Amino acid sequence: MINPNTTAAMTEVIATAARSVARSDAEIVAVTSAFGPASIESHVDEAMAVPGLLGAISANPDADGYLVACFGDPGLDAARELAHAPVLGIAEAAMHLAAPLGRGFSVVTTLQRTIGRAADLVSHYGFDRQCRGIHACEIPVLDLDTNPDTADILAKACREALATDQSDAIVLGCAGMADLAAELSADLGAPVIDGVAAGVGMLSAMAAMGLHTGTASGEFATPPPKEYRGLPPELDPR
């Protein structure tokens, strides 16, 4: 499980959520990116997070699966080229799990400026019909764990989303919300899906079934070796 930002405290929150749903025979190795932004809240942040993400995969080559713990699913295709095991993003996992739980779901994320990226992912993953709305609670990522009102603000945003969208489930739009999913679900009386937990479950099933990224088309085959100039050794994906 890779936190592609560099905030170790957030990694611990995410790791606790991951381990709470892991199978008894599963080991969760939580990694904080060594390079990149402290949080990912813009297109620039996302781009700058990808080298650290790929470096973390290269440094941990023997995992049975990799979970990219950021709702923007940064660098997902590149990670799949590099890894020799399945790779999931938490937005991807959460939407796939939310879709069968009713007629439609709503996404509740952090900042308004991230809604466009979330909408792109909804379309990319084929959930335009199931996703009935994307809403922001306007709490910056790094404030989720320190703002004493986070749970109340998030619950209010989720309740309003359910009513406005006439949806049946909530997808939480940030890995930093992972520890609140169960509490919110009980409070709202509706399924609240955290992509960290969803991703752990899906990757565990993939590992048990012996699945891996398909490379028959060549698109996700290991990239051909070539020179990368100016990169420190830790960021060289070869």
Salt bridges, closest charged atoms under 4 A:
ASP25 OD2 - ARG23 NH2 2.80
GLU46 OE2 - ARG117 NH2 3.17
GLU92 OE1 - ARG80 NH2 2.79
GLU160 OE2 - LYS156 NZ 2.68
ASP165 OD2 - HIS135 NE2 2.64
ASP187 OD2 - ARG159 NH2 3.14
GLU227 OE2 - ARG229 NE 3.56
ASP236 OD2 - ARG238 NH2 2.40
